[in-house]
Amino acid sequence: MDKNTEEFYERLKEELRTTSNWPSIYLYKFIVPTDTSKIKAVEEAFNNMGAVINTVQSKTGKFTSVSVNVNMESPEHVVAKYQEVSTVEGIISL
């Protein structure tokens, strides 16, 4: 992981610590190329966590938005999950 990415995640953890009480419901938003295996990979990352997952395909059908509402234990867990799904090719985290 490069230095900018590390700094981003540290800032995110600090912001989450100061703006939320933990555990807390967290909303993840991702955009992935419309490919069943990539969408499934994101969904499987939240398997058995009680997550509510919604997907919406773009007008052109090239991309799919994946929104995940899930109860997370801490800012560290939030960041760890972002890092886990970042391995999905072409994913964008919002």
C-alpha positions as CSV (number, residue, x, y, z in Angstrom):
1,M,0.0,0.0,0.0
2,D,1.4,3.4,-0.9
3,K,1.9,6.3,1.5
4,N,-1.1,8.3,0.2
5,T,-3.4,5.3,0.6
6,E,-2.1,4.7,4.2
7,E,-2.6,8.4,5.0
8,F,-6.2,8.3,3.6
9,Y,-7.1,5.3,5.7
10,E,-5.6,6.9,8.8
11,R,-7.6,10.1,8.2
12,L,-10.8,8.1,7.6
13,K,-10.3,6.1,10.9
14,E,-9.8,9.3,12.9
15,E,-12.9,11.0,11.3
16,L,-15.0,7.9,12.1
17,R,-13.7,7.8,15.7
18,T,-14.8,11.4,16.2
19,T,-18.1,11.4,14.3
20,S,-19.7,8.1,15.4
21,N,-20.2,5.9,18.4
22,W,-19.1,2.4,17.9
23,P,-20.3,-0.2,17.1
24,S,-22.3,1.6,14.4
25,I,-24.2,1.1,11.1
26,Y,-21.9,2.1,8.3
27,L,-22.9,2.7,4.6
28,Y,-20.4,1.5,2.1
29,K,-20.8,2.6,-1.5
30,F,-18.9,1.0,-4.4
31,I,-19.0,1.1,-8.2
32,V,-17.9,-2.0,-10.0
33,P,-17.9,-2.9,-13.7
34,T,-21.1,-4.9,-14.4
35,D,-19.7,-8.4,-14.1
36,T,-21.6,-11.0,-12.0
37,S,-18.3,-12.3,-10.5
38,K,-17.2,-8.8,-9.4
39,I,-20.6,-7.9,-7.8
40,K,-20.6,-11.3,-6.1
41,A,-17.1,-10.8,-4.7
42,V,-18.3,-7.5,-3.1
43,E,-21.4,-9.2,-1.7
44,E,-19.4,-12.2,-0.4
45,A,-17.1,-9.8,1.5
46,F,-20.1,-8.9,3.7
47,N,-21.5,-12.5,3.9
48,N,-22.8,-13.5,7.3
49,M,-22.6,-10.0,8.7
50,G,-26.3,-9.1,8.5
51,A,-25.6,-6.6,5.7
52,V,-28.4,-5.0,3.6
53,I,-27.0,-4.9,0.1
54,N,-28.6,-3.0,-2.8
55,T,-27.4,-2.9,-6.4
56,V,-28.3,-0.5,-9.2
57,Q,-27.0,-0.8,-12.7
58,S,-26.0,2.3,-14.6
59,K,-28.1,3.5,-17.5
60,T,-25.5,2.2,-20.0
61,G,-25.2,-1.1,-18.1
62,K,-21.4,-0.8,-17.9
63,F,-21.3,-0.3,-14.2
64,T,-23.2,-1.3,-11.1
65,S,-23.5,0.6,-7.9
66,V,-23.4,-1.6,-4.7
67,S,-24.5,0.0,-1.5
68,V,-24.0,-2.0,1.7
69,N,-25.5,-1.1,5.1
70,V,-23.9,-3.1,7.9
71,N,-23.2,-2.9,11.6
72,M,-19.4,-2.5,12.1
73,E,-17.5,-2.8,15.4
74,S,-15.0,0.0,14.9
75,P,-13.3,2.4,12.5
76,E,-10.5,-0.2,12.2
77,H,-13.0,-2.8,11.0
78,V,-14.5,-0.3,8.5
79,V,-11.0,0.3,7.0
80,A,-10.2,-3.4,7.0
81,K,-13.3,-4.1,4.9
82,Y,-12.4,-1.4,2.4
83,Q,-9.0,-2.9,2.1
84,E,-10.5,-6.4,1.6
85,V,-12.8,-5.3,-1.2
86,S,-10.2,-3.1,-2.9
87,T,-8.8,-6.3,-4.5
88,V,-11.9,-6.5,-6.8
89,E,-10.6,-5.5,-10.2
90,G,-12.1,-2.1,-11.3
91,I,-13.8,-1.3,-8.0
92,I,-14.3,2.3,-7.0
93,S,-15.1,3.2,-3.3
94,L,-17.1,6.3,-2.6
